[in-house]
Amino acid sequence: MQSPRGKFHAVIIARWFEFLATGAGIAILVILAAVAGFLIYKAWPALVANPAELQKISWFKADSLLGYIAPLIFGTLLASLLALAVAVPLSVGIALFISHYAPRNLAGPLGYVIDLLAAIPSVVYGLWGALWLAPQLDPVFSWLTNKLGFIPLFAGYQPPAKNLLTAALVLAVMILPIITAVAREVFLQTPKLHEEAALALGATRWELVRMAVLPFGKSGVISAAMLGLGRALGETMAVLMILSPGTLFSFFLLKPGQHQTIAANIAAKFPEASGLSVSALIATGLALFVITLAVNMLARWIVSRRSEFSGAN
């Protein structure tokens, strides 16, 4: 039993911990507001500039600021969604293998290797994509254009493979560790009672996964996918090193010079920018900030709706 002096110290420590936790929560809101305020303040000259002023910028090839930003938003979303479409099924499969299929002496090292992939710098992924992956994809893309070129998605391939699909595949590899790690941890949290009940009813391993593990982990997988999407949206160096840029609303995934992402565009043009051109680039960054915020809010909304059904809450 604690003495009165010990109880007093415990109360003081609890108060300080509450104060620090509250301060940390407020600090993140202040930082978020500061970033938003900085972007709006610095982008304002471009937001209020007329088209004639904007067209004095050497690389500005649009009728308005919105006309300049819109193709960049399109390229960013298209590359990120393609990466997500490739990475999510693969990540869920790897996470299920590690959590429910692999022998224990193999699951640990494999999970460590997957986590290690997240620590590789994006510039290394860019070098890997540009110097190794693109030449490997060249015969595949040529075959797609020759056999399925009547579909616009696969038409018009021109080597080297510095197109949006190559960039999306590299992005998929980059976000795969994040999605896998989160999904793996969620699958491992499946209540043992659910799993044992399924096995007691004679379920196979696949039926156990389908009836108990996946329903429980659905909201976690969605959260993991949104985290991966957030990284894909903001990825810069790998896309900059792989993609041949263009600013078109195009679904030709294999053609070079069709797309560009916001982050890569800022990185490419910022070193030589000054004055109004800096504001125009920051305005594109503001658009990326809003998109990322919207994606995270959407993820929270989806998870809050799904959690009550999955039992993950």
Number of C-alpha atoms within 10 A of each C-alpha: 5 8 8 9 8 11 12 12 12 13 11 12 12 12 12 12 12 12 12 12 12 11 12 12 11 12 12 11 12 12 11 12 12 12 14 14 13 14 19 17 14 18 22 16 17 21 17 9 15 13 14 10 11 21 16 12 16 9 11 16 14 14 13 17 21 13 13 17 21 17 21 26 21 19 25 25 19 22 25 26 18 18 27 26 14 16 27 22 14 16 28 23 15 23 27 19 15 23 22 18 14 15 11 12 8 11 17 13 12 16 18 11 12 18 16 11 16 16 10 11 12 18 15 12 22 23 15 16 26 22 13 11 19 21 15 12 17 18 13 12 25 20 14 19 20 14 12 14 15 12 11 14 18 22 21 19 23 15 17 15 28 25 27 30 24 25 27 28 20 25 31 26 19 25 27 28 24 22 29 29 20 21 30 25 15 22 25 16 14 19 14 11 10 15 17 14 13 18 14 9 9 11 16 11 14 12 13 20 19 13 15 22 24 20 19 25 25 21 27 24 23 20 21 26 26 21 19 25 26 18 17 25 26 19 21 21 19 24 32 21 20 25 26 19 20 18 21 17 14 17 16 21 22 25 23 21 17 21 27 26 31 27 21 21 19 19 13 15 14 13 9 8 17 13 10 19 23 20 22 27 24 22 24 25 21 21 18 22 17 13 17 19 13 12 17 17 13 14 19 16 11 14 20 14 12 20 17 11 13 18 14 19 11
